Amino acid sequence: MADFLHREVRIEYAIDGPDDAPMLLLSNSLGTAMAMWEPQMPELTSRFRVVRYDMRGHGRSAVPPGPYSIAVLGGDVIALMRHLECARAHFCGLSMSGIVGQWLALHEPAHLDRLVLCNTAARIGPAEAWNARIAAVAAGGMFAIAEPVLARWFTPAFIAAEPPAVAAARAMLLATSPAGYAAACAAVRDADLREDVARIGTPTLVIAGAHDVATTPADGRFLAERIALARYVELDAAHISNLEQPAGFTRAVLDFLT
């Protein structure tokens, strides 16, 4: 584990894999941390120099005052790449960080080789829903939203069949700073890239979950149909598809990046 400062904000990151392999950046979703990618690490680190980081407000990174914006979160990625002296990398983001990936492809395409957008959308949900979630966290902390969030993250079958995985996800969610979570919710609330994504020229893989009610398969197909160099994969999962279908998710990413 290591960290660096970007405009006085400390960002925590970890690097695994061969020094001379292509770099792959993995960015966490709202309410998680870099540990969300553990199921993918054995196979990805055999082919890539994998850089995971905790988005500001999450994990072990700092929690500067909010609200955040997608542009600020994207700027953290570019700052991390500069810190690592990496000119180009693959980027994989899920949910909120999938919007960050779209922003990078629109504003910093020279830094991207390939892009993986997982369980995300050009716009996620109405502003009213995000404002209600921000208010709930402000009033009751992360416990106030934990169970409804987990019900969106995973299918009922997975929750029943994989208690350890669900418990680990719940622990990540509950360990998230309420202030950081609310600030990041505002970034998602204010992001609408529906009119812009057709300008993305980076080769892109879009992964959707067949049972995802937060970012639906229709949202994934919207991206894949508008990004010229996109392919679409749908997994038998809800929102956090890399945890619910780890083998299928990893295989899709490897097939695309290699």
C-alpha positions as CSV (number, residue, x, y, z in Angstrom):
1,M,0.0,0.0,0.0
2,A,1.1,3.6,-0.7
3,D,-0.4,7.0,-1.0
4,F,0.2,10.4,-2.7
5,L,-1.2,13.9,-2.4
6,H,-3.2,15.5,-5.1
7,R,-4.1,19.1,-4.3
8,E,-3.6,18.3,-0.6
9,V,-5.9,15.2,-0.8
10,R,-4.3,11.9,0.1
11,I,-5.2,9.0,-2.2
12,E,-4.3,5.5,-1.2
13,Y,-3.3,3.0,-3.8
14,A,-1.8,-0.5,-4.3
15,I,0.2,-2.0,-7.1
16,D,0.4,-5.7,-8.0
17,G,1.7,-7.7,-10.9
18,P,4.8,-7.7,-13.1
19,D,6.8,-4.4,-13.4
20,D,6.9,-4.7,-17.2
21,A,3.3,-5.6,-17.8
22,P,0.7,-3.2,-19.3
23,M,-1.0,-1.1,-16.6
24,L,-4.6,-1.6,-15.6
25,L,-6.3,0.8,-13.2
26,L,-9.2,-0.6,-11.1
27,S,-11.5,2.0,-9.6
28,N,-14.0,1.2,-6.8
29,S,-17.7,1.7,-6.8
30,L,-19.8,4.0,-4.5
31,G,-19.6,2.7,-0.9
32,T,-16.8,0.2,-1.5
33,A,-13.0,0.3,-1.5
34,M,-10.2,-1.3,-3.5
35,A,-10.8,-4.6,-1.8
36,M,-13.9,-5.1,-4.0
37,W,-11.5,-6.3,-6.7
38,E,-10.0,-9.1,-4.7
39,P,-11.7,-11.9,-6.7
40,Q,-10.2,-10.6,-10.0
41,M,-6.6,-10.1,-8.7
42,P,-5.1,-13.6,-9.2
43,E,-5.8,-13.7,-12.9
44,L,-5.5,-10.0,-13.7
45,T,-2.1,-9.7,-12.0
46,S,-0.8,-12.6,-14.1
47,R,-1.2,-10.4,-17.2
48,F,-1.2,-6.8,-16.0
49,R,0.5,-4.3,-13.6
50,V,-2.7,-3.8,-11.6
51,V,-3.2,-0.5,-9.8
52,R,-6.1,-0.2,-7.4
53,Y,-6.9,2.9,-5.5
54,D,-9.5,4.1,-3.0
55,M,-11.5,6.9,-4.5
56,R,-11.5,10.1,-2.4
57,G,-14.0,9.8,0.4
58,H,-13.7,6.0,0.4
59,G,-11.5,3.3,2.0
60,R,-8.2,4.7,3.3
61,S,-8.1,7.8,1.1
62,A,-8.8,11.2,2.6
63,V,-12.3,12.6,3.0
64,P,-12.2,16.2,1.8
65,P,-15.3,18.3,2.1
66,G,-17.9,17.7,-0.6
67,P,-19.8,17.8,-2.8
68,Y,-17.5,16.1,-5.3
69,S,-17.8,16.1,-9.0
70,I,-17.0,13.5,-11.7
71,A,-14.4,15.9,-13.1
72,V,-12.7,16.0,-9.7
73,L,-12.7,12.2,-9.4
74,G,-11.4,11.9,-12.9
75,G,-8.6,14.4,-12.1
76,D,-7.6,12.1,-9.2
77,V,-7.0,9.3,-11.7
78,I,-4.9,11.5,-14.0
79,A,-2.9,12.7,-11.0
80,L,-2.3,9.1,-9.9
81,M,-1.1,8.2,-13.4
82,R,1.3,11.1,-13.4
83,H,2.5,10.1,-9.9
84,L,3.3,6.7,-11.2
85,E,4.9,8.1,-14.4
86,C,2.4,6.2,-16.5
87,A,1.4,7.8,-19.8
88,R,-1.3,5.3,-20.8
89,A,-3.3,2.6,-19.1
90,H,-6.4,0.5,-19.3
91,F,-9.2,1.7,-17.0
92,C,-11.9,-0.4,-15.4
93,G,-14.7,1.2,-13.3
94,L,-17.9,0.0,-11.9
95,S,-21.0,2.0,-11.2
96,M,-19.9,5.5,-10.1
97,S,-16.3,4.9,-11.3
98,G,-17.8,3.8,-14.7
99,I,-19.0,7.4,-15.0
100,V,-15.4,8.4,-14.2
101,G,-14.2,6.2,-17.0
102,Q,-16.6,7.8,-19.4
103,W,-15.3,11.3,-18.3
104,L,-11.7,10.1,-18.8
105,A,-12.5,8.9,-22.3
106,L,-14.2,12.2,-23.2
107,H,-11.6,14.6,-21.6
108,E,-8.4,12.6,-21.3
109,P,-8.5,10.0,-24.1
110,A,-4.7,10.2,-24.7
111,H,-4.2,8.5,-21.3
112,L,-6.4,5.5,-22.1
113,D,-5.7,2.3,-24.0
114,R,-8.9,0.4,-23.4
115,L,-11.9,1.1,-21.2
116,V,-14.1,-1.3,-19.2
117,L,-17.4,0.2,-18.0
118,C,-19.2,-2.1,-15.6
119,N,-22.8,-1.8,-14.2
120,T,-22.9,1.9,-15.0
121,A,-24.8,4.4,-17.1
122,A,-24.4,7.8,-18.8
123,R,-26.9,9.0,-16.1
124,I,-27.7,7.0,-13.0
125,G,-31.1,7.7,-11.4
126,P,-33.0,10.9,-10.8
127,A,-31.6,13.7,-8.6
128,E,-34.5,13.2,-6.1
129,A,-33.3,9.7,-5.3
130,W,-29.8,10.8,-4.6
131,N,-30.9,13.7,-2.5
132,A,-33.0,11.3,-0.4
133,R,-30.0,9.0,0.1
134,I,-27.7,11.9,1.1
135,A,-30.3,13.0,3.6
136,A,-30.7,9.5,5.0
137,V,-26.9,9.1,5.5
138,A,-26.7,12.6,7.1
139,A,-29.5,11.6,9.6
140,G,-28.6,8.0,10.3
141,G,-25.1,7.2,9.0
142,M,-24.2,4.2,6.8
143,F,-26.4,1.9,8.8
144,A,-29.5,3.8,7.6
145,I,-29.0,2.7,4.0
146,A,-27.0,-0.5,4.3
147,E,-29.8,-3.1,3.8
148,P,-31.5,-1.4,0.8
149,V,-28.1,-0.8,-0.9
150,L,-27.1,-4.5,-0.4
151,A,-30.5,-5.5,-1.9
152,R,-29.6,-3.5,-5.0
153,W,-26.0,-4.8,-5.1
154,F,-26.9,-8.5,-5.2
155,T,-29.7,-10.9,-6.2
156,P,-31.7,-12.6,-3.5
157,A,-30.2,-15.9,-4.6
158,F,-26.7,-14.7,-4.1
159,I,-27.4,-13.2,-0.8
160,A,-28.8,-16.5,0.4
161,A,-26.1,-18.6,-1.1
162,E,-22.9,-16.6,-0.3
163,P,-23.2,-15.1,3.2
164,P,-19.4,-14.5,3.6
165,A,-19.2,-12.5,0.3
166,V,-22.2,-10.5,1.3
167,A,-20.8,-9.9,4.8
168,A,-17.6,-8.6,3.3
169,A,-19.5,-6.2,1.0
170,R,-21.6,-5.0,4.0
171,A,-18.4,-4.4,6.0
172,M,-16.9,-2.3,3.2
173,L,-20.1,-0.3,2.9
174,L,-20.4,0.3,6.7
175,A,-16.7,1.3,6.9
176,T,-17.2,4.1,4.3
177,S,-17.2,7.6,5.7
178,P,-20.8,9.0,5.6
179,A,-19.4,12.4,4.6
180,G,-17.4,10.9,1.8
181,Y,-20.3,8.8,0.7
182,A,-22.7,11.7,0.6
183,A,-20.1,13.9,-1.3
184,A,-19.7,11.1,-3.9
185,C,-23.5,10.7,-4.2
186,A,-23.6,14.3,-5.2
187,A,-21.1,13.6,-8.0
188,V,-23.3,10.9,-9.4
189,R,-26.4,13.0,-9.0
190,D,-25.0,15.8,-11.0
191,A,-23.5,13.7,-13.8
192,D,-25.4,13.4,-17.1
193,L,-23.2,12.2,-20.1
194,R,-26.1,11.0,-22.3
195,E,-25.4,13.6,-24.9
196,D,-21.7,13.1,-24.8
197,V,-20.9,9.4,-24.9
198,A,-21.2,9.1,-28.6
199,R,-17.9,11.1,-28.8
200,I,-16.0,8.3,-27.0
201,G,-13.4,6.8,-29.3
202,T,-11.7,4.5,-26.9
203,P,-12.2,0.8,-27.4
204,T,-14.7,-0.1,-24.7
205,L,-16.2,-3.1,-23.0
206,V,-19.6,-2.6,-21.4
207,I,-20.6,-5.1,-18.8
208,A,-24.2,-5.2,-17.4
209,G,-26.0,-7.3,-14.9
210,A,-29.2,-8.9,-16.1
211,H,-30.9,-8.3,-12.7
212,D,-29.4,-4.8,-12.1
213,V,-32.1,-2.3,-11.1
214,A,-29.6,0.5,-10.4
215,T,-27.9,0.5,-13.8
216,T,-30.1,-1.7,-16.0
217,P,-29.2,-3.7,-19.0
218,A,-30.9,-1.0,-21.0
219,D,-28.5,1.5,-19.6
220,G,-25.6,-0.7,-20.6
221,R,-27.0,-1.2,-24.1
222,F,-27.4,2.6,-24.4
223,L,-23.6,3.0,-23.9
224,A,-22.7,0.1,-26.1
225,E,-24.9,1.3,-29.0
226,R,-23.5,4.9,-28.9
227,I,-19.8,4.2,-28.3
228,A,-18.4,3.3,-31.7
229,L,-15.8,0.8,-30.6
230,A,-17.8,-0.9,-27.9
231,R,-18.8,-4.5,-27.2
232,Y,-21.5,-5.6,-24.7
233,V,-21.5,-8.4,-22.2
234,E,-24.4,-9.2,-19.9
235,L,-23.9,-11.3,-16.8
236,D,-26.4,-13.2,-14.5
237,A,-25.9,-10.7,-11.7
238,A,-27.3,-7.6,-10.1
239,H,-25.3,-4.4,-9.5
240,I,-21.9,-5.6,-8.2
241,S,-21.3,-8.1,-10.9
242,N,-17.6,-8.7,-10.3
243,L,-18.5,-10.1,-6.9
244,E,-21.6,-12.0,-7.9
245,Q,-20.2,-13.5,-11.0
246,P,-16.4,-13.3,-10.5
247,A,-15.3,-16.0,-13.0
248,G,-17.5,-14.7,-15.8
249,F,-16.6,-11.1,-15.1
250,T,-12.9,-11.8,-15.0
251,R,-13.1,-13.8,-18.2
252,A,-14.9,-11.0,-20.0
253,V,-12.3,-8.4,-19.0
254,L,-9.4,-10.6,-19.9
255,D,-10.9,-11.5,-23.3
256,F,-11.3,-7.9,-24.1
257,L,-8.0,-6.5,-22.8
258,T,-5.9,-9.3,-24.3
